[in-house]
Amino acid sequence: MDEKQPVAKGNFGKLEAKKDPRDFDFSRYLLSDELEIPVSHDWTSIKKTAWETFGNDKINNCTFAAAGHMIVCWTSNSTTEHPLSAEKVISAYAEVSGFDEKKPGSDRGLPVLDALKYWRKVGIDNRKIKAFASVPHLKRDIVKSAIYLFGGLYAGLQLPSTIIGQKIWDTAPDQPLEKTEPGSYGGHAVTILAYDEEHLTCVTLGEEQKMTWDFWEYYSDEAFAIITEDFFNGTKTPIGLNMEALENDLLTLTKQKKALANQLDDDDNIQPQPFPQNDHTDQTINS
């Protein structure tokens, strides 16, 4: 194995953020003068059932576990909670990553972008997303807008070892550098489903977990807003989103796909990623 390649640590599974010039920029579709974003909002409040781990307590499938958490939260708020099973989530992860529980070394983790592309093209348990848009994750107002308008944010974190034992994830400047370093505990994909002036709330390993805004702004490395029929019923356009423009861009980019093939990686041929190191199976995160 080439040690210079990105690897997943422990039972998280998010590899290094990948960039694609075709990503949509969420901020282009915000009509900021017309928006009224509340100072706090919580999409989890209507959900009555317990969160599932979707296998992420055992394998490096956090990119798909986070997608599963979004599906059940969207459907809980829009219609009726979809009974998504861990088997369906793990199956989708396995199809992209090459994971096979019978083959040691096959649980490699995935970049967020690979999971999003599969989710859009193939779907998870026959549930596809329509499009996804990159969000400037260091712009607090836009992050709040994305969570509120789209029913959550699909995000990537480079977790520090200092989160072990923390009730609320926060920066810890008094701790040794090797513990506070981004990614020292592993890359992790989560869904952000609530915010207020002091905290954001994500779902990780089947639990709701608060983090401070300082923590988010220091340790997040990517975030996406997602358009899906699971959350937006019928043809209604969310407040502040220019849906027609986004759909037109999607069509244009699809047409350009062949022309860009020589410049971009072919997202129809997603390659398995290197095997993860530094297993943290016996360590727990207290929420």
N, C-alpha and C positions, 0 to 999 in steps of 0.2 A: 504493500500500500504506500502511496506517495504521502508522506507526512505533511506536505505543504498544502494538501487539499483540505477544505473545510470539513469538520466532523461534528456530529451531534454528541452532546454529553448527557449521560444519565437517561432517564425516561422522560425526556422532553421531546427533542427531535427536530427543532427548527435549525436549519443550516443557515449559512451566511446569506444576507439579503441579496437577491438578484435584481438587476435593473433591466427594464425593457423600454426602449424609446416609444413603444406604442402604448404604454400605460396612460390612462386618462388622468388628467389633473383635476381633482375634485373642485379646487377653488375656482376654476373657470365657470362652473355651473351654479355658483351661489349668487343669488340676487341680493346682495348684502343690505341694500337700502330698504328692502321689503321684508326682511326676516325678523321674526321675534323669537329668539331662542331663549328658553327659560334658564334661570340661573342654576337649576338642578333638574335632573330627570332620571328615572329608574325604570328600565324596561323589564327588570326581573320581578317587579312587585306583583304582577298578575300571575306569575308562574307558581303553581301550587305543589308540583311534584319535586322530588329530590333530583339534583343534577347527577348525571352519569359521568363516569371517567372516560367512557368509550375506549377503554383499553390502555389509556396513556399512563396508568399507574404501573404498567408492565412493559410496554413497548414505546418506541420513539415516534409515536404517531400524533404528536400534539397539533400539527397542521390540520389534520382531519378531525381530531377531537374538537378543536376550536370551531371548525365548520359545523360539526354536529350540534354544538351548543347554540350556535346562531340559528340553525334550522328550528330547533325546539322552542327557542325564545320568540322568533318571528311568528311561528304558527300559534304559539300561546297567545300572542297579542292580536293577531289578525283574525283567526278563526278558532280552530281547536288544535291543541298541541299534537304535533305529529309524533307517533310512537317510534322514534328512531332507535334501532338496536345497535349495540356495540359491534355485532357481527357485520352489519352493513358498513359501518365506519371503518373497521379494520380491513374489510375486503377492498374498499376503495383505496386505502393507503397501500395495501399490498400490490394492487394493480399498477400503481405509479412507481413505487419504490423497489419492487421486487422482493418485498418481505415474504418469508415463508417460515412459519414457526418450527418447521422440521429442519431448517437449514441454518445452523449457527453462523453468525456473521452477516445475515441478510437484513437485519433491522438497522438500516442506515440513517433514517431520518430523511427530511426533505426541505428544500427551500419553500417558503411561503408561496412564491410566484408559481411554482410547479403545481402545488395543490389548487390554487385558484384557477389555473388554466384547465385542469382536469374537471374541477367542479362546474365550470362553465360549459365545457364541451360534452362531458359524459354524465355528470351528476352524481349525487350520493343518494342511494335508495330512490332513484328515479326523480330526484329533485335537483334541478339545475338552477344556477344563477344566470341572470341576463347579462350583466356586465359588472366590472369592478373599476374603481377609480382610486388612484393614489392620493393620499391625504398628507399635507404638510404637518407632520406629527409634532413639530415644535411650536406650532401656532395654536395657542390654547383656544381661541374663539372658534377656529375652524374645526378643531377636534370636537368641541362641544356640539357644534352644528351638525357634524357628521353623525355623531352618536344619536342625537335627537331626530334628525331627518330620516336616517336609514335603519333605525332600530338596533344600533350597535356598530362597533368598529372591529374589523378583523386585523389584529395587530401582532407585531413581533417584538420581543424583548430580548436583550442580552443580560440575563440575570446574574447578579453578583452573589457570592457565597454568603454575604451578610444577611440575606433573607431568611436563612435558617433560624427558626425560632421567633421571627418577627410576627406580631399580630397584624400590623399594618406595614406593608413594604415601604421603606423610607431610605433615603440616603444615610450613610453612616460615615461621615468624614473622619471620625475619630478611630476608625478601624484600620488595620494594616492594608496597604495598597493592593496586595495580592488577593485580599478578600473583597475589596470594593471594585476591583477591575470589572468592567462590563464583560459578560460572558464567562466569568470565572466559575459560575455554577452551571452555565449552559444556556443555549439559545432556546427560546420558548415562544410558541404561538398561542395567543389567547384571544378571547372575544371580550371587548370592553362594552358593558351593557348599562352602566350608570355613571353619573358624574354629579359633583356639586362644587362649591367654591374651594374645598380643601382636598377632595379625593376623587379618584376614579375607581370603579369596581369592575374587576374581570372575573371570569370563571376559569379555574385551573384545577386539574385533577379532581373534578367533581365538586368543587367548593367555590363559593363566592369569596373573593379576596380583594380587600381595599389596598390602594397604593396612593401615596401623596403625588401631587402634581410635580414636585421636584424629582421624585423617583422616576416618574414617567418620562419627563423631559431629558433625564440623564441616561436612562437605560433602554428606551424604545429606539428601534432602528428602522421601522417601517410600519405603515398603517394603510388600510384600504376601506373605503366605503363600498358597499355592495348593493346593486339593484337586483331584486328578486321578486317574483310573483308571490313567494311565501309571505312577504310583508306588505307589499303594495297590491291590494286587491283591485281587480278590474283595470280600468284605464286611468285612474286617478293619479295625477302627478303630485309627488311630495312638494310641500311648500319650499320654494327657494331653489328647486332643481329644474333646469331646462332639459327635460326628458327628450324632447325632439332633437335637440342639438347632440345629446349624448348618443342617441340611436343613429343619427347620421354619421357621427364620427366612427361608431362601431362598424357601420357598413363600409365606410371609406377605408378603414384600416384592414378590414377583411379582404377587400379587393386588392389592397396593396401587398398582401401577404407574400405572394410569389415574387414580386419585385424586390422585397426586402430579404428574401431567403438567403442571399449571399452575404448579407451584412449581419443578420441576426441568427441566433440559435433556432433550430426548427422546433417549435413547441409541440409538434405532433410526435416528436421522438425524444421524449424526456429520458435522460440516462440515469441509471441508479447512481446514488451518491456514496462517498467513502464510508466505511464502517465506523461507528462511533466509539469513543474511548471514555475512560473515567466513569464507569457505571456508578450511579448514585442510588441504586435500588433501595438500599437500607436506610437512606436519609429521608426524612419527612419535612414538609413545609407546614407550619402551624398557621391556621387561618383564624 
